């Protein structure tokens, strides 16, 4: 059973402690969380929850990924600092900022223009410059910037879309929630000569559906 949240969680160190308790061991990742103020990446009305290990609503029926879940997915990529990363689903940019601290550069694509605009503002305000933010269909990836050393997909689909498989560099990793939306297994894959090999299941989770040409149609996903 999940432990009750502390009554006050107001500093990045509170979030770091929560991630350690959730099993996150990558010290570079924990330092990135400590150095990235989540309060700058949530709506003004959600600032009180910024340093708690909880998802927050960001409008348009969307929520952020819970920080410990996001950290598990990032940790699964095994980033060393030199990677060219693709992120599917920018949200308001907190996960994007963490990836940017841990990799050489990030291409992030968000389907909702209003959310993407706010993410761009948030990233600029925090001085994150090694991110290229696109608006568009994340299920198709960003082929003109491929191949990628790592791909992180923040939405669910029963399989990895073929365009994303094609855009992972050989020996690169891809992490995606695999399932129908609302009840998933977050899976870490490695690209091989024949396609993607499943390395391991990172955790069960609940995600929104991946929308787009190679995901769920918009009318079904909404």
N, C-alpha and C positions, 0 to 999 in steps of 0.2 A: 504494500500500500504506500502511496506517495505521502511523504511527510508534509505537514502543513507549512505554508510559507511563513517566513518571519514577518513580523508586523512592519518592519522598516527595512528597506533594501535600497540604499540611495547612492552607492558608489560602485564603480567598476569592479573593485575587489570583492564586493558581495557576489557579483555575477561569476567571477573567477572561482570563488569558493563553491558556488553551486555547481559549476561545471566539473570541478575536481570530484565533488561528491557523486556526480553522475558517471564518473569513470574516464573523463578526458585526461590524457596523460601527456599530450604533445605540449612541451613547454613553450615552443614558438607560438603555437596557437593560443595558449593561455595568455601569453604576453601581448599578443595582438588584441585579445579581448580587453585586457587591462588598458591598453593604449587607445582604444576606440570607444568613445563615449556613446553608448547606445541611446542615451537621451536625445542625441542629435539626429536620430534616425527613426523616431516614433512621432505620431501626431501629438500636438501640444496637450491634448486631453489625456494622453496615456503616459506622460512623463513619470508619474508616480510608480508605474510598473516597469520602468526601463531597465532596472538592474535586478529584477526578479526573473527567475527562469520560467517565464510564461510567454505564450504568444500574445500579440496585441492586435486589435482591429485597425486596419489602415484605410478603410473605405472601399466602396465598390464590391462589397461582399468578400473582401480579402482579409487575411490575417498574416502576420509575420510568422516565420518558422520559429518554434520554441528554441531559445539559444542553445540548450544542451543538444537538441536534435540537429540543429545546424552545425554545431561543433563536431558531432559524430560523423556527419557527412563530409565535412572538410577534412577531418582527421583521416577518413578512409581514402582520400586522394593521395595521401603521403607526400605532400608538397615539400620541396627542399629549398625553394627560393628562385629557381631559374625557369619555372614553367610558364607557358602560354595557356591561359585558362579560359574556357567558355562557361558562362553561367546562364542557365535558362530560368528566368524569373527573377528580376531585379528587386521587386518589392520597393521598399523605401531606402535600400542601399546598405544596410548594416552588414549583411553577409558578404556583399560585394566588397565593402571596405576591408573586411577580414581577409578575403581572398587576395585583395590587392597588397596587403601587408606581407602575405606569405608567398606570393608568386612574383614573377617578373612583370606580368601584365594580365589584364582581365578584359575580355569582351563579354558584355552582359546584355541580354535582350529581354525586354518586357513588352507584353502584348497591350497593356493599357497605357495610353499616352499621358493621362493625367498623373498616374502613379510614377511613370518614368520621369516626367518633368520634376516632380518633387524629389525623386531620388537624385537627379542631376544637381539640384540645388543643395541637397544634403551632402553629397560627395564633395562638391566644390567648397562648401563652407568648412568642411573638415580637412581640406587640402589634399584630397585623394586625386592624384593626377594620372595614374597609370591604368585608368579604366576607360574603355570605349563603350558608351552606352547606346544601344540601338532600340528602336521601337519596331516591333513586328512579331511575326509568327515564330515563337521559340521552338515549336516542334520541328521546324525545318533547319534549326541551327543558324549559323552565320558562315556559309560556305566560302565566301570570299576572304575570310581570315583564317581558314583551316590550313593545315591540321593543328589540332590542339593536343597538348600534353595531358590535360585533365579537363573533364566536363562534369559539371554539377547541375542536376536537373531538380528544380524545387516544385515539381508537380507530378501527379501520378498518371501512369498509363500501364496497361497490362504487359507491354513489352517496350523495349527501347526503340524509338523510331529509327527507321533505316537511315535517314540523313545524318542523325547524330552518330550512329555507328561508323558511318563513312568518314566523319570528320575527326575521329580520335586517331592520333598518331599511334603506330604500332608500339606496343608496350605501355601506352598511355592508359589512364584509368577513367572510368565513368561511374558516377554514383547517381542512382535514380530510385525513387519509390516505385515499386512494381505492384500494380493492382488497379482496381476500378475507380479509385477515388473514395476516400473515407475509411479505407481499411487496407493497408499496404505493408509490404516488407521493403525496407530500404536496402538495396543491394549494391555491392561494389563489384564492378566488372573490370577486366583487363582486356585490351585490344590485342588480338593475335593475328596471324596471317589469315586465318579462316573466319574471323569475326570477333565477337565478344565472348570471353570466358567468364563465368560467374566465379568470383573469388570467395565471397562470403556474404551472408546477411548481416547487416550492421545492427538493425533494430526494427521492431514493428512500429508503425506510426500511422497517423491519419493525415492525408494531404488533400488539397483541392485537385481537381482534374487538370491534366495538361490539355489545353485547347489549341486547335490549329489544324492545318491540312493533314498532318500526320499524327494527330491526337484525336480528342473528342470534338465533334462539331460544336460551335458556339452555342447553338440553341439547346443542345443536350446538356452541355457542361453548366450552363447557367441555370 
